[in-house]
């Protein structure tokens, strides 16, 4: 089964290849448009997939005109031309394929070339009269030049549009690849070591993945609740609940709760007591504080029968990633303490 990572890498490879071909004129623009369509299909951008197919094969129309769904794609592809006639502004879509535009432009160039061809022919009515059948027709030449210029402009716009799409998707995929590689390394650390600390966390992470595959908002909320339980379990192992302590913070004495429900404080306390790096404390502490408070808010909303706190799968994904990052930091710290206490 092909993984998402493999799919994105394939799309990135095609985008890189298509950009090179476009920049160096190594392939016909139609061929590059078809590659762009494949990239759009792989990445799930179905509008762009259809647009690139239409760029290669032409935009369909009916005897009554262009259907609304085709028109909307032509608008997105910047193929709409506005034309002012008297007091009215009319709009029409350029429906011709790139190949047809290039073919017509080439034919027009051939006509223009023949218009200034030095070869001449003999008049059938007067053998002594030499004529050129096209030279001298200034109107036709001007019309042909205008046609070449206009078509070349459209082709240039198509080239720029496809280049912009390929460039945008290339950098987006490059960023996704780097992010995914970084997350993969963190996930590898977590997946390899979490079972040694809290065996039940493996089952909870499995439940998280299953819930994120759903399109149900309640399942997304359940995935987030599982993140909270993973952190609670980890806190119980790394820093079991104990009596509250008093700590001087900013010149004021404050009570720090370290009981069973205060898993956020217990994780932060574990980090503070096991590393000399203030920067590490700040990063993990701030992440843990933000994530823990957000997870608690979502949990409390669920207790009241509301799942409205999770509005999208992307939001749930974000909390899962944050959870992995915090868990990864904690596991790394624990492993570092075990192998080299002085370096932590």
C-alpha positions, 0 to 999 in steps of 0.5 A: 500500500502506497503511503502518503509520504510516498505519494507526496514525494512522487508529486514533488519529483514530477513538479521538479521535473516539470519546472525544469522542462518549462524553464529550459523549454525541454518539453511541449507546454501541453505535455507539461500541463498534463504533468501538472494535472497528474500532480493535482490528482495526486495531491487531491486538488481536483479543480486544478486537475480538471483545469490542466486537462482542459488546458491540454485538451480545450475547454468544452462548450455546448451550443447554448454556451459554456456550462456554469461549472466549466465557466468557473474553472475558466475563471480560476484559470484566468481564461476570461477576457473582457471586451468593451463595446460601446457602453457594454462590457462583454465577457468570453472565455478562451476555450482553445487548448494550448496545442490549438493555440500554438498550432494556429500561431505557427500557421499564422507565422507561415502565412506571414512568411509567405507574404514576404517570400521573394519567390514570385510567380508568372501571371497566366494572362500576361507571361511578361508580368511577374506578381506575388500573390500575397505581397502588397496586401497590407491589410492581410499582413497587419491582420496576421501580425495582430493575430500572431501577437494576440495568440502569443500573448495568450500562450505566454499567459498559459505558460505563466499560469502553469509555471505559477501553479507548479512553483507554488505546489513545488515549494508547498511539497518541499515544505511538507516533505521537510515537516513530515521528515522532522515529524517522522524522526520525532514519531520514531523516537516516541513509537520506539520508546513509549511502550517501555514507559507506559504500554497502554499509550500504544493502544491510545495512539492507535485509537488516535489514528483511527479517530483521525481517519474519520469524518465525524467531529466527535471522533476528532474530539475523541482523538484529542481526548486520547492525547490528554490521557497519554500525557496523564499516563506519562506524568504518572510514570515520570512524576507521580502525584505528590503533595503540593509545594510552595514556590517563589515565582516573580517574588511571590509565593505560589502554591504549585499543585502536584496532585493526580489531576495536575498532570501539566504541573507534574510534567513541567516539574519533571522537566525542571528537575531533570535538565539544566538547560533553561532553554529546554525548560522554557520550550517544553514548559510553554508547549506543555502549558499551552497544550495541556490547558487546551486539552483540558478545555476540550475535555471539559467541553466534552463533559458538558456534552459539547464537541464544538471545541474541535472545528476541523480535522486540521485542528485535531491533527495539530493537537496530535502533532503537539502531543507527539512533540511534547512526548518526544521531548520527555522521552529524549530527556529521560533517555539522556538522563539515563545515559549521561546524567550530567549532560541533561 
